Structure formats: structure tokens, C-alpha cells
Amino acid sequence: MPGTIAIRKMTPDLLPDYLAFFDGPAFSDNPEWSGCFCCYYHVDDVGQWESRTAAQNRDLASKLIHESRFPGFLAYDQDRLVGWCKAAARRKFPALVQWPEYAVEDEKDVGSIVCFVIEKEHRRQGIAGLLLDAACDSFQRAGLKLAEAYPRLGVSDDAGNYHGPLQMYLAHGFTKFRESEAFWIVRKML
């Protein structure tokens, strides 16, 4: 399967594909998350997240993609979008600054991988790993020194692994940096 997968960086011309993916197959087996549109890390007050509607998040994602301010990577199986990874320089995610558990001293040198969404039929086929590699390559080209991610602890279902599973990161050269109550911070030197 990975041989047929193409990874593309998010650009405004891919907005229709992104919206069709999140409106449709992205959360077919996890409908309670279908309203996020991967906007959590862009909101200025994460305390207000629960009160946001799917329409508000869809509009915010559309606006930010149109303005080239919605970083990430898309995985295509031929012409069909089957996966998404939210990744960028850490400072581009306001939500990371709001939680003390995420605090680090070298923030300016870090690229963050915060979310994966892989269509149900395409999971466990290496697509998240391809997206992860694309994110790390992008960080390195941007002059960042570290890639960082936040796999959750004690998760056994696909929905709970939206940050990506710890085992995937370890297999791609990441090491455990710090543990919180709910997640690991893992890092890889670039």
C-alpha cells in the first residue's frame, strides 16, 4: 500500500479535498469527533473548545487553509485523500502554549506533530509513518532542530491514538523525552 500513497503539503488548492475528507470518511467510525476539523490547536482559548460547533471549526479551518496558515500533510491513494497529519513549527499552535504539561524551554527549535486522521480502511498500512516522515523532513528543511510529538498513555483504540501511537514514533527514531499524566512527549533530533 505505501507504494501507491502520495504525500502532499497542505495548500489552499487542497481545501476542497480536506473538507470532503473531514465531512465524510475521516471519522466514519468515530462520529463524535467529526466536528473538530483539526482546529483544536489553533484556538486562542482551549477552555472554550467544548462550546465550539462543527460549523465554527469548519469555517476556521477553511479560513486558515485559504490564508496558508493551516499546516499539515495529506496522504492520497491515487486521487483519493485517505489521511491527514497536523504538523508545523511548535510556535504556530497557540493551544500548546496554554497547557503547562506541554511547556519546553527550546520551543523555537521544535516542530510539533499533533494529530493524525487516517481513513478506517487505510489504517495499519504505514500511511501515518509516511506522513510522519514528511513532517520531519519539512521541519529539517525549515531549520528546526527537533521533531516533537505527544502520544497518549494507556490508549488501545484508534480514536484515542489521534496523536499517533508511541510505537510508531519509537520505530521512526523518536525517544521518550518527558511523561505527563496523560501523554508522553517524544522527540527526534533532526
Backbone as CSV, one residue per row, in Angstrom:
resi,resn,N_x,N_y,N_z,CA_x,CA_y,CA_z,C_x,C_y,C_z
1,MET,0.802,-1.219,0.000,0.000,0.000,0.000,0.838,1.274,0.000
2,PRO,1.865,1.434,0.870,2.599,2.700,0.869,3.153,3.102,-0.487
3,GLY,3.432,2.159,-1.372,3.938,2.494,-2.692,2.958,3.268,-3.543
4,THR,1.676,3.169,-3.241,0.659,3.890,-4.006,0.261,5.198,-3.342
5,ILE,0.862,5.511,-2.220,0.491,6.698,-1.446,1.392,7.871,-1.807
6,ALA,0.770,9.019,-2.047,1.499,10.267,-2.289,1.190,11.230,-1.147
7,ILE,2.217,11.872,-0.619,2.048,12.838,0.471,2.176,14.239,-0.111
8,ARG,1.218,15.088,0.249,1.231,16.472,-0.230,1.099,17.415,0.957
9,LYS,1.844,18.499,0.900,1.744,19.539,1.926,0.444,20.311,1.711
10,MET,-0.209,20.686,2.798,-1.459,21.437,2.700,-1.228,22.769,1.999
11,THR,-2.041,23.036,0.997,-2.037,24.314,0.276,-3.499,24.706,0.046
12,PRO,-3.768,25.978,-0.215,-5.158,26.405,-0.401,-5.915,25.637,-1.485
13,ASP,-5.238,25.208,-2.543,-5.945,24.489,-3.600,-6.442,23.111,-3.157
14,LEU,-5.961,22.613,-2.004,-6.402,21.311,-1.495,-7.566,21.426,-0.506
15,LEU,-8.041,22.642,-0.274,-9.167,22.858,0.647,-10.376,21.986,0.312
16,PRO,-10.834,21.890,-0.946,-11.999,21.039,-1.218,-11.774,19.573,-0.817
17,ASP,-10.576,19.055,-1.058,-10.275,17.672,-0.664,-10.328,17.527,0.856
18,TYR,-9.730,18.490,1.550,-9.689,18.449,3.008,-11.108,18.457,3.584
19,LEU,-11.941,19.377,3.102,-13.306,19.465,3.624,-14.105,18.211,3.305
20,ALA,-13.952,17.666,2.111,-14.666,16.437,1.754,-14.227,15.283,2.655
21,PHE,-12.946,15.222,2.975,-12.428,14.172,3.853,-13.005,14.309,5.258
22,PHE,-12.962,15.520,5.817,-13.465,15.717,7.179,-14.991,15.718,7.245
23,ASP,-15.654,16.079,6.179,-17.117,15.984,6.142,-17.574,14.534,5.977
24,GLY,-16.696,13.680,5.431,-17.088,12.319,5.092,-16.331,11.235,5.827
25,PRO,-15.369,10.591,5.165,-14.790,9.356,5.700,-13.831,9.510,6.879
26,ALA,-13.350,10.689,7.179,-12.335,10.851,8.225,-12.781,10.252,9.558
27,PHE,-14.012,10.450,9.925,-14.500,9.977,11.221,-15.688,9.031,11.075
28,SER,-15.690,8.236,10.032,-16.811,7.323,9.804,-17.019,6.371,10.970
29,ASP,-15.975,5.977,11.657,-16.107,5.075,12.804,-15.970,5.795,14.141
30,ASN,-15.927,7.113,14.124,-15.764,7.903,15.334,-16.506,9.235,15.172
31,PRO,-17.826,9.177,14.961,-18.579,10.391,14.619,-18.562,11.482,15.685
32,GLU,-18.334,11.122,16.944,-18.335,12.159,17.986,-17.176,13.132,17.832
33,TRP,-16.168,12.793,17.036,-15.044,13.691,16.813,-15.151,14.430,15.484
34,SER,-16.213,14.210,14.773,-16.316,14.738,13.406,-16.376,16.262,13.325
35,GLY,-16.619,16.921,14.426,-16.723,18.374,14.391,-15.430,19.123,14.649
36,CYS,-14.319,18.419,14.843,-13.080,19.120,15.215,-12.418,19.817,14.029
37,PHE,-12.435,19.201,12.871,-11.762,19.740,11.673,-10.308,20.101,11.954
38,CYS,-9.741,19.436,12.973,-8.331,19.616,13.356,-8.025,21.072,13.719
39,CYS,-8.952,21.711,14.413,-8.797,23.123,14.779,-8.383,23.348,16.228
40,TYR,-8.407,22.327,17.050,-8.130,22.497,18.472,-6.852,23.289,18.725
41,TYR,-5.807,22.956,18.029,-4.515,23.593,18.303,-4.423,25.017,17.768
42,HIS,-5.486,25.480,17.110,-5.499,26.846,16.579,-6.364,27.812,17.393
43,VAL,-7.126,27.309,18.342,-7.998,28.206,19.096,-7.195,28.952,20.155
44,ASP,-7.578,30.193,20.370,-6.858,31.040,21.319,-7.178,30.703,22.775
45,ASP,-8.332,30.099,23.034,-8.726,29.750,24.393,-9.258,28.319,24.391
46,VAL,-8.390,27.359,24.728,-8.808,25.959,24.703,-9.890,25.671,25.734
47,GLY,-10.040,26.529,26.725,-11.111,26.376,27.701,-12.487,26.523,27.079
48,GLN,-12.558,27.163,25.937,-13.826,27.348,25.221,-14.058,26.280,24.150
49,TRP,-13.153,25.326,24.027,-13.234,24.339,22.951,-14.567,23.594,22.934
50,GLU,-15.027,23.145,24.070,-16.262,22.345,24.131,-17.490,23.108,23.638
51,SER,-17.443,24.415,23.697,-18.605,25.207,23.260,-18.582,25.510,21.759
52,ARG,-17.499,25.172,21.078,-17.398,25.428,19.637,-18.217,24.401,18.861
53,THR,-18.813,24.853,17.779,-19.608,23.957,16.939,-18.767,23.442,15.771
54,ALA,-19.261,22.376,15.158,-18.600,21.844,13.965,-18.546,22.915,12.876
55,ALA,-19.605,23.675,12.720,-19.639,24.726,11.693,-18.571,25.786,11.957
56,GLN,-18.393,26.160,13.220,-17.345,27.144,13.556,-15.961,26.594,13.219
57,ASN,-15.729,25.331,13.550,-14.425,24.731,13.279,-14.193,24.549,11.781
58,ARG,-15.222,24.175,11.069,-15.102,24.024,9.614,-14.768,25.378,8.976
59,ASP,-15.466,26.434,9.437,-15.198,27.782,8.927,-13.780,28.244,9.265
60,LEU,-13.335,27.956,10.495,-11.980,28.346,10.896,-10.942,27.599,10.053
61,ALA,-11.121,26.296,9.872,-10.183,25.523,9.046,-10.151,26.079,7.629
62,SER,-11.320,26.361,7.063,-11.385,26.898,5.701,-10.652,28.229,5.585
63,LYS,-10.884,29.095,6.554,-10.231,30.415,6.556,-8.712,30.264,6.648
64,LEU,-8.252,29.445,7.583,-6.815,29.288,7.784,-6.139,28.595,6.597
65,ILE,-6.809,27.622,5.995,-6.253,26.960,4.809,-6.174,27.964,3.668
66,HIS,-7.233,28.721,3.483,-7.247,29.738,2.421,-6.101,30.745,2.599
67,GLU,-5.765,31.051,3.855,-4.698,32.005,4.168,-3.323,31.336,4.300
68,SER,-3.237,30.067,3.979,-1.986,29.290,4.103,-1.452,29.296,5.534
69,ARG,-2.364,29.219,6.506,-1.983,29.212,7.919,-2.509,27.970,8.643
70,PHE,-2.668,26.879,7.906,-3.190,25.631,8.464,-2.220,24.518,8.059
71,PRO,-1.132,24.372,8.805,-0.064,23.471,8.384,-0.419,22.002,8.545
72,GLY,0.050,21.226,7.607,-0.134,19.795,7.703,0.149,19.104,6.386
73,PHE,-0.098,17.808,6.391,0.193,16.969,5.238,-0.975,16.042,4.966
74,LEU,-1.222,15.811,3.684,-2.320,14.945,3.261,-1.754,13.728,2.542
75,ALA,-2.369,12.584,2.786,-1.968,11.340,2.128,-3.046,10.959,1.127
76,TYR,-2.623,10.757,-0.111,-3.532,10.375,-1.188,-3.214,8.969,-1.667
77,ASP,-4.247,8.170,-1.827,-4.137,6.890,-2.517,-4.683,7.145,-3.914
78,GLN,-3.781,7.352,-4.843,-4.087,7.844,-6.181,-4.744,9.214,-6.038
79,ASP,-5.997,9.403,-6.418,-6.630,10.723,-6.303,-7.508,10.858,-5.067
80,ARG,-7.495,9.891,-4.207,-8.393,9.871,-3.052,-7.640,10.204,-1.770
81,LEU,-8.091,11.227,-1.060,-7.496,11.607,0.217,-7.871,10.562,1.262
82,VAL,-6.846,9.985,1.923,-7.092,8.920,2.896,-6.450,9.200,4.254
83,GLY,-5.668,10.295,4.364,-5.031,10.567,5.640,-4.582,12.006,5.790
84,TRP,-4.425,12.401,7.025,-4.063,13.776,7.382,-3.128,13.740,8.577
85,CYS,-2.155,14.651,8.589,-1.267,14.856,9.726,-1.110,16.350,9.948
86,LYS,-1.380,16.783,11.152,-1.222,18.188,11.544,0.169,18.358,12.125
87,ALA,0.997,19.150,11.468,2.379,19.315,11.916,2.935,20.641,11.439
88,ALA,3.684,21.306,12.323,4.308,22.593,11.978,5.259,22.992,13.096
89,ALA,5.924,24.110,12.894,6.740,24.675,13.966,5.856,24.852,15.194
90,ARG,6.358,24.483,16.330,5.585,24.470,17.577,4.899,25.811,17.855
91,ARG,5.575,26.892,17.552,5.040,28.221,17.853,3.783,28.553,17.038
92,LYS,3.469,27.750,16.024,2.277,28.005,15.208,1.008,27.424,15.816
93,PHE,1.140,26.759,16.967,-0.013,26.148,17.621,-0.295,26.832,18.957
94,PRO,-1.209,27.804,18.985,-1.491,28.531,20.231,-1.889,27.635,21.394
95,ALA,-2.564,26.522,21.142,-3.022,25.668,22.239,-1.860,25.057,23.021
96,LEU,-0.743,24.799,22.378,0.389,24.193,23.096,0.934,25.119,24.174
97,VAL,0.800,26.413,23.976,1.298,27.388,24.943,0.387,27.444,26.175
98,GLN,-0.872,27.064,26.014,-1.857,27.219,27.079,-1.829,26.113,28.132
99,TRP,-1.153,25.009,27.848,-1.117,23.888,28.782,0.290,23.736,29.354
100,PRO,0.466,23.845,30.672,1.794,23.723,31.278,2.472,22.377,30.982
101,GLU,1.679,21.320,30.795,2.252,19.990,30.537,3.075,19.953,29.254
102,TYR,2.787,20.857,28.324,3.485,20.894,27.043,4.702,21.829,27.046
103,ALA,4.917,22.553,28.127,5.963,23.572,28.163,7.352,22.963,27.970
104,VAL,8.140,23.616,27.129,9.545,23.256,26.923,10.352,24.550,26.814
105,GLU,11.636,24.458,27.093,12.490,25.651,27.074,13.015,25.990,25.681
106,ASP,13.013,25.026,24.786,13.612,25.226,23.468,12.551,25.304,22.363
107,GLU,11.424,25.881,22.673,10.279,25.927,21.775,10.623,26.402,20.360
108,LYS,11.490,27.371,20.229,11.797,27.943,18.906,12.497,26.956,17.980
109,ASP,13.065,25.886,18.534,13.790,24.889,17.743,12.957,23.657,17.405
110,VAL,11.671,23.655,17.791,10.871,22.435,17.760,9.766,22.494,16.711
111,GLY,9.623,21.402,15.991,8.459,21.172,15.140,7.551,20.182,15.848
112,SER,6.251,20.434,15.855,5.299,19.590,16.576,4.394,18.817,15.630
113,ILE,4.214,17.550,15.937,3.251,16.695,15.248,2.125,16.470,16.249
114,VAL,0.934,16.987,15.952,-0.123,16.975,16.958,-1.315,16.085,16.639
115,CYS,-1.480,15.660,15.400,-2.689,14.898,15.097,-2.536,14.086,13.815
116,PHE,-3.163,12.910,13.818,-3.291,12.072,12.628,-4.748,11.665,12.478
117,VAL,-5.221,11.653,11.258,-6.523,11.072,10.941,-6.320,10.227,9.687
118,ILE,-6.519,8.932,9.835,-6.377,8.004,8.710,-7.731,7.330,8.506
119,GLU,-8.192,7.334,7.277,-9.458,6.682,6.951,-9.417,5.230,7.427
120,LYS,-10.519,4.761,7.976,-10.575,3.446,8.617,-9.996,2.332,7.740
121,GLU,-10.368,2.278,6.475,-9.926,1.196,5.596,-8.433,1.269,5.263
122,HIS,-7.784,2.371,5.563,-6.367,2.547,5.232,-5.444,2.510,6.454
123,ARG,-5.988,2.215,7.616,-5.164,2.167,8.822,-4.286,0.921,8.842
124,ARG,-3.204,1.019,9.590,-2.246,-0.073,9.787,-1.592,-0.525,8.479
125,GLN,-1.386,0.431,7.597,-0.743,0.138,6.320,0.479,1.035,6.088
126,GLY,0.909,1.751,7.127,2.106,2.561,7.037,1.887,4.002,6.610
127,ILE,0.639,4.409,6.444,0.367,5.771,5.967,0.742,6.817,7.011
128,ALA,0.429,6.582,8.271,0.800,7.547,9.313,2.319,7.707,9.363
129,GLY,3.053,6.631,9.176,4.511,6.716,9.154,5.029,7.555,8.000
130,LEU,4.393,7.438,6.837,4.779,8.277,5.694,4.501,9.748,5.980
131,LEU,3.364,10.025,6.601,3.031,11.404,6.973,4.028,11.931,8.013
132,LEU,4.388,11.100,8.971,5.359,11.476,9.998,6.705,11.813,9.360
133,ASP,7.156,10.979,8.439,8.426,11.252,7.756,8.375,12.565,6.978
134,ALA,7.248,12.834,6.321,7.098,14.089,5.576,7.169,15.282,6.520
135,ALA,6.534,15.167,7.689,6.576,16.251,8.669,8.012,16.493,9.139
136,CYS,8.731,15.437,9.472,10.116,15.582,9.942,11.009,16.180,8.860
137,ASP,10.834,15.733,7.619,11.609,16.309,6.514,11.326,17.800,6.370
138,SER,10.067,18.174,6.506,9.678,19.582,6.405,10.307,20.405,7.531
139,PHE,10.307,19.854,8.738,10.916,20.555,9.876,12.409,20.786,9.618
140,GLN,13.074,19.760,9.135,14.503,19.871,8.886,14.800,20.931,7.827
141,ARG,14.004,20.937,6.745,14.188,21.947,5.699,13.931,23.356,6.225
142,ALA,13.073,23.485,7.234,12.760,24.789,7.816,13.812,25.219,8.843
143,GLY,14.812,24.380,9.093,15.869,24.741,10.023,15.580,24.416,11.477
144,LEU,14.511,23.656,11.737,14.219,23.257,13.105,15.178,22.148,13.520
145,LYS,15.457,22.048,14.799,16.430,21.078,15.290,15.796,19.805,15.831
146,LEU,14.531,19.891,16.236,13.864,18.749,16.874,12.464,18.564,16.323
147,ALA,12.054,17.313,16.229,10.643,16.983,15.986,10.098,16.485,17.314
148,GLU,8.864,16.863,17.613,8.263,16.518,18.896,6.830,16.060,18.663
149,ALA,6.382,15.075,19.462,5.006,14.578,19.352,4.508,14.190,20.737
150,TYR,3.222,13.869,20.825,2.566,13.738,22.118,1.656,12.509,22.196
151,PRO,2.193,11.299,22.011,1.345,10.105,22.074,0.742,9.919,23.464
152,ARG,-0.517,9.561,23.474,-1.250,9.407,24.730,-0.904,8.090,25.415
153,LEU,-1.011,8.099,26.725,-0.742,6.908,27.536,-1.995,6.047,27.657
154,GLY,-1.809,4.745,27.732,-2.888,3.817,28.035,-4.026,3.797,27.034
155,VAL,-3.737,4.034,25.779,-4.781,4.071,24.750,-4.688,2.810,23.908
156,SER,-5.842,2.205,23.669,-5.831,0.986,22.861,-6.724,1.084,21.628
157,ASP,-7.481,2.170,21.493,-8.369,2.289,20.334,-7.823,3.318,19.342
158,ASP,-8.303,3.227,18.108,-7.835,4.136,17.061,-8.141,5.587,17.385
159,ALA,-9.332,5.862,17.886,-9.722,7.241,18.181,-8.784,7.872,19.208
160,GLY,-8.450,7.132,20.242,-7.582,7.650,21.288,-6.146,7.856,20.836
161,ASN,-5.772,7.233,19.745,-4.410,7.368,19.217,-4.294,8.479,18.185
162,TYR,-5.143,9.476,18.262,-5.109,10.551,17.273,-3.783,11.312,17.269
163,HIS,-3.025,11.266,18.362,-1.695,11.877,18.368,-0.658,10.977,17.701
164,GLY,-1.062,9.775,17.359,-0.141,8.771,16.842,0.319,7.872,17.972
165,PRO,0.459,6.578,17.708,0.875,5.656,18.768,2.354,5.766,19.106
166,LEU,2.667,5.583,20.363,4.046,5.649,20.838,4.955,4.739,20.014
167,GLN,4.506,3.527,19.717,5.336,2.560,18.993,5.740,3.085,17.615
168,MET,4.866,3.817,16.951,5.205,4.378,15.647,6.361,5.374,15.789
169,TYR,6.271,6.234,16.782,7.328,7.224,16.970,8.663,6.550,17.296
170,LEU,8.636,5.576,18.182,9.872,4.892,18.540,10.477,4.196,17.317
171,ALA,9.639,3.609,16.474,10.121,2.942,15.264,10.705,3.927,14.252
172,HIS,10.348,5.205,14.361,10.846,6.234,13.441,11.952,7.084,14.073
173,GLY,12.571,6.575,15.117,13.745,7.235,15.676,13.489,8.247,16.780
174,PHE,12.261,8.346,17.257,11.960,9.239,18.378,12.337,8.534,19.678
175,THR,12.623,9.320,20.718,12.861,8.778,22.050,11.953,9.498,23.038
176,LYS,11.727,8.849,24.172,10.896,9.450,25.216,11.661,10.606,25.851
177,PHE,11.004,11.751,25.927,11.611,12.955,26.490,11.060,13.243,27.885
178,ARG,9.731,13.218,28.007,9.098,13.506,29.294,7.699,12.899,29.317
179,GLU,7.299,12.428,30.486,5.976,11.833,30.658,5.111,12.743,31.515
180,SER,3.838,12.910,31.105,2.860,13.627,31.930,1.828,12.592,32.393
181,GLU,0.763,13.051,32.985,-0.289,12.118,33.415,-0.986,11.438,32.247
182,ALA,-1.117,12.141,31.133,-1.920,11.626,30.019,-1.136,11.265,28.767
183,PHE,0.092,11.748,28.635,0.815,11.522,27.388,2.325,11.590,27.602
184,TRP,3.039,11.074,26.624,4.481,11.245,26.536,4.779,12.441,25.643
185,ILE,5.864,13.118,25.906,6.476,13.965,24.896,7.641,13.153,24.363
186,VAL,7.622,12.912,23.054,8.712,12.183,22.406,9.405,13.124,21.449
187,ARG,10.694,12.904,21.254,11.479,13.812,20.414,12.443,13.049,19.509
188,LYS,12.784,13.718,18.426,13.781,13.191,17.494,14.662,14.345,17.050
189,MET,15.968,14.145,17.129,16.909,15.141,16.612,16.851,15.102,15.086
190,LEU,16.867,16.278,14.475,16.805,16.346,13.007,18.181,16.648,12.424
